[in-house]
């Protein structure tokens, strides 16, 4: 099971490498590239609907995308579930639905609902510690598979609060039953994360999202005690950049000749779709039908 696979990864001494994705195709490409797991990114999924990452999409819309991603790959899917889509009761239903559909893990953050993306220049309103800890307890009480993973995301540093507050929140969420702590930062260097790791005395894995500090390498993260790194939005950002260049070039040139050598072949598209496998199965069973008919 993918839940067991994710749980085993968390027990590993190596840093788990996770990449953000937003549909079945991007999840499949993530697996082919060699990532350990896929992050069903709230930012990426909302962007593909051309709406803000601010709880505009419903839980069901996000889950349906995650299901397609899960069906497209053999590696675990970790779902970005914002602040749990509402109250404790919303979290309970969320866990039931995500677990029932084979999702390996979820991440919820301690912002108030509706949330707004952490990198938007806006006031980030945090939930009271006890309120968010209750969501964690409810989630862990609800899950049926003991290997199902819940990551608690601490947004104190994003909200401009103190390191002491971040440590306090992380400790409370660990005590409530979280399987890992995601400490989020928008600083340009790793210093804030390093300080958190040094001060935090919890025994569960620590997860980071290095969107604003891209120069830190996996080995450096391992050396300071990080267990998982999530490259949460790079699939989306690279695809936007590539499409912009391609579309603009076609309009400018009035032909696709100038971009054909820089884009994937139709053969690659068919390969990712499973077209060749489908045709092989058609041939196999059509041959079987013919042979069966001849034996009658």
Order of alpha helices (4+ residues) and beta strands (2+ residues): alpha-beta-alpha-beta-alpha-alpha-beta-alpha-beta-alpha-beta-alpha-beta-alpha-beta-alpha-beta-alpha-alpha-alpha
